[in-house]
Amino acid sequence: MVKLEAEIEQTWCDWVEAEYNLIALKLTPDGRVGYPDRLVFLPAGRVFLVEWKRQGRKLVADPMQVYIHDELRKLEHGVLLTNSIEEAKEEFKKAIVSAIRERERNLVP
């Protein structure tokens, strides 16, 4: 069964909260389009950004999303474009481990 974007997004958000006690914030900037769907604040001043797409369709961002994602990448903020809960979990695990290691390096005198 193909899941809707909102269903896979919510499943992943619930997992982030249950596994890491973090909240995946819904990004809804007033009157602005193209921003990623979810943002999670990580240690060491990092953020994890996800743009969700519906399963069963091409994994393609619309033109405004492409523009905004490119602007975020210029600021060294990656954006994961996915329709897979498992892919998002794996990428999030990598990101949080990297952020924790960076924080630990910065705490060492």
C-alpha positions as CSV (number, residue, x, y, z in Angstrom):
1,M,0.0,0.0,0.0
2,V,1.4,3.4,-1.0
3,K,1.5,5.8,1.9
4,L,0.7,9.5,1.6
5,E,3.4,12.0,2.3
6,A,1.8,13.1,5.6
7,E,1.6,9.5,6.8
8,I,5.3,8.7,6.3
9,E,6.3,12.1,7.6
10,Q,4.3,11.6,10.8
11,T,5.7,8.1,11.3
12,W,9.3,9.4,11.1
13,C,8.5,12.3,13.4
14,D,7.1,9.9,16.0
15,W,10.3,7.8,15.7
16,V,12.6,10.8,16.2
17,E,10.7,11.8,19.3
18,A,10.6,8.2,20.7
19,E,14.2,7.3,19.9
20,Y,16.0,10.6,20.6
21,N,13.6,12.7,22.6
22,L,13.8,15.4,19.9
23,I,11.0,17.1,18.0
24,A,10.9,17.3,14.3
25,L,9.4,20.8,13.8
26,K,7.0,21.4,10.9
27,L,8.3,24.4,8.9
28,T,5.6,26.7,7.8
29,P,7.1,30.1,7.1
30,D,4.4,32.7,6.7
31,G,3.6,33.2,3.0
32,R,6.8,31.4,1.9
33,V,7.0,28.2,-0.1
34,G,9.8,25.8,-1.0
35,Y,11.2,25.3,2.5
36,P,11.8,21.7,3.7
37,D,8.9,20.0,5.6
38,R,10.7,19.2,8.8
39,L,13.6,20.5,10.9
40,V,15.3,18.9,13.9
41,F,17.8,20.7,16.0
42,L,20.9,18.6,16.7
43,P,23.8,19.0,19.0
44,A,26.8,21.2,18.0
45,G,24.5,23.8,16.4
46,R,23.5,21.5,13.5
47,V,20.1,21.0,12.0
48,F,18.6,18.1,10.0
49,L,16.2,19.1,7.2
50,V,13.8,16.8,5.4
51,E,11.6,17.3,2.4
52,W,9.1,14.5,2.2
53,K,7.5,13.2,-1.0
54,R,4.7,10.8,-1.6
55,Q,5.6,7.2,-2.2
56,G,5.1,5.8,-5.7
57,R,5.9,9.1,-7.4
58,K,9.1,10.5,-8.8
59,L,11.4,11.9,-6.1
60,V,11.6,15.4,-7.5
61,A,11.3,18.8,-5.8
62,D,9.3,21.5,-7.4
63,P,11.3,24.5,-8.8
64,M,10.9,26.7,-5.7
65,Q,12.0,23.9,-3.5
66,V,15.0,23.3,-5.7
67,Y,15.9,27.0,-5.3
68,I,15.4,27.1,-1.5
69,H,17.3,23.8,-1.0
70,D,20.2,25.1,-3.1
71,E,20.3,28.3,-1.0
72,L,20.3,26.2,2.2
73,R,23.1,24.1,0.8
74,K,25.2,27.2,0.1
75,L,24.9,27.8,3.9
76,E,26.1,24.3,4.5
77,H,22.7,22.9,5.5
78,G,21.9,19.7,3.6
79,V,18.3,18.8,2.8
80,L,17.3,15.2,2.6
81,L,14.7,14.6,-0.2
82,T,13.0,11.3,0.4
83,N,9.8,9.2,0.4
84,S,11.4,6.5,2.6
85,I,11.1,6.3,6.4
86,E,14.0,3.9,6.5
87,E,16.3,6.2,4.4
88,A,15.3,9.1,6.7
89,K,16.1,7.1,9.8
90,E,19.5,6.0,8.5
91,E,20.5,9.5,7.4
92,F,19.2,11.0,10.7
93,K,21.3,8.4,12.7
94,K,24.4,9.4,10.7
95,A,23.7,13.1,11.3
96,I,23.1,12.8,15.0
97,V,26.3,10.7,15.6
98,S,28.3,13.2,13.6
99,A,26.8,16.1,15.6
100,I,27.5,14.4,19.0
101,R,31.1,13.6,17.9
102,E,31.6,17.3,16.9
103,R,30.2,18.5,20.2
104,E,32.5,16.1,22.1
105,R,35.5,17.4,20.2
106,N,34.6,20.9,21.0
107,L,34.3,20.1,24.7
108,V,37.9,18.7,24.9
109,P,40.3,21.4,26.1
